[in-house]
């Protein structure tokens, strides 16, 4: 096996890893803030891809240009999800919360199949196409830009949470909801912001993936599973943990596929998940 | 009258824990809320903050009815509540904790002045401003929690069990700090189990037993009162 092939696997692992990281960050933000797992995260990703697709198909907007719209739509979707569903289950038992977001995932997927049929779609001749070659390593242009944009979004998310006043209030609410509320920070507003940002992250990832990935109603399932693994691996509620975990998962997936057998790609990722759960349940950067 | 509670009943689900309690706090006054474990002292503070809202009766602050206003509006009105067990944000720094204390507009505008005033009251916090809150000792965390409450520029500071688990040295420091706060014109309503200590500090006291008000009065009248002794020592 040549050096080029391994380098190729590392590069593509890194690129997908950055996308996993951003998707996981959205999930982690919501979980860290309100202890609710968004089991509809993959469906939200699917919705963002369809949003981007329809903006292209109906309005002729290339996915690259529609990114801001996709982000806004998904952020709005997040706020609405909080307002119409999550708000009512905040104090409910965990099982009810699980059923609520899991039910939402089934609802969204079924609705998408009803509206758009389960056909596979793709964007013809997007702006970002083809690949570039650097030292015998081929890099797909759309994948490359998707990972760059996701990394940039990740950095912005991190700076927002750690450097701004609203971010500080989000952290405070995550660490002690009542104590934050007592200081004058309305938790309901913070939760809505958290959902908006969490799904905004998904909007970035989904919008960029529309450039090169098939768009279909079950597209989110694997990404959501990987996001759960990333959140567990990085540490529940840790945003920076998602970055490392996303990259690790991307690398394990592509290197495992290359060195062992590509048909067991998913297995390697879930093997890591099991190892983490058994030996380091708090994750790499977890506090719990 | 700064704070006035009129005939409140409080329920946890269907279980009544507070029965017809009325109390008030005047401007510039230190008031102790006393009672044995489980007598409902914290519940009263939490009801004032609307953390518990299953309640009958009215709560007035500054002659305005506030009972139904949500919890987050309290600091804007001038009520700061230091919760039981300090409840500082463990993974934020001391400075970040303090800044979060000044969240409503007026407090935010005067944030830097408040900060230097508070560092004057609690010099230790200035030295530790970049330290994560959970790495500090219990006493320091209590100081931080009180300081954070003061950052909201309250007219009434409610403190739940301020001395719980603190060393005698720290308790002594806190007593001085409480005095200084009251001297600035801020009223304090605090919950305490140690009757002698609380009455040595407070102007007035209210004594609760099993969710009912047993006796209220000036501290000097309560110190050797037979009813008070009976509540704490049992019959």
HADDOCK unambig.tbl for C-alpha pairs under 7 A between the chains (distance, minus, plus):
assign (segid A and resid 172 and name CA) (segid B and resid 89 and name CA) 6.19 0.50 0.50
assign (segid A and resid 175 and name CA) (segid B and resid 89 and name CA) 6.00 0.50 0.50
assign (segid A and resid 176 and name CA) (segid B and resid 89 and name CA) 6.58 0.50 0.50
assign (segid A and resid 179 and name CA) (segid B and resid 87 and name CA) 6.34 0.50 0.50
assign (segid A and resid 181 and name CA) (segid B and resid 71 and name CA) 6.23 0.50 0.50
assign (segid A and resid 181 and name CA) (segid B and resid 72 and name CA) 4.95 0.50 0.50
assign (segid A and resid 182 and name CA) (segid B and resid 71 and name CA) 5.97 0.50 0.50
assign (segid A and resid 182 and name CA) (segid B and resid 72 and name CA) 5.52 0.50 0.50
assign (segid A and resid 182 and name CA) (segid B and resid 81 and name CA) 6.64 0.50 0.50
assign (segid A and resid 183 and name CA) (segid B and resid 72 and name CA) 6.53 0.50 0.50
assign (segid A and resid 183 and name CA) (segid B and resid 75 and name CA) 6.08 0.50 0.50
assign (segid A and resid 183 and name CA) (segid B and resid 101 and name CA) 5.67 0.50 0.50
assign (segid A and resid 183 and name CA) (segid B and resid 103 and name CA) 6.73 0.50 0.50
assign (segid A and resid 184 and name CA) (segid B and resid 72 and name CA) 3.94 0.50 0.50
assign (segid A and resid 184 and name CA) (segid B and resid 73 and name CA) 5.88 0.50 0.50
assign (segid A and resid 184 and name CA) (segid B and resid 74 and name CA) 6.79 0.50 0.50
assign (segid A and resid 184 and name CA) (segid B and resid 75 and name CA) 5.72 0.50 0.50
assign (segid A and resid 184 and name CA) (segid B and resid 103 and name CA) 6.11 0.50 0.50
assign (segid A and resid 184 and name CA) (segid B and resid 104 and name CA) 6.52 0.50 0.50
assign (segid A and resid 185 and name CA) (segid B and resid 72 and name CA) 5.76 0.50 0.50
assign (segid A and resid 186 and name CA) (segid B and resid 72 and name CA) 5.49 0.50 0.50
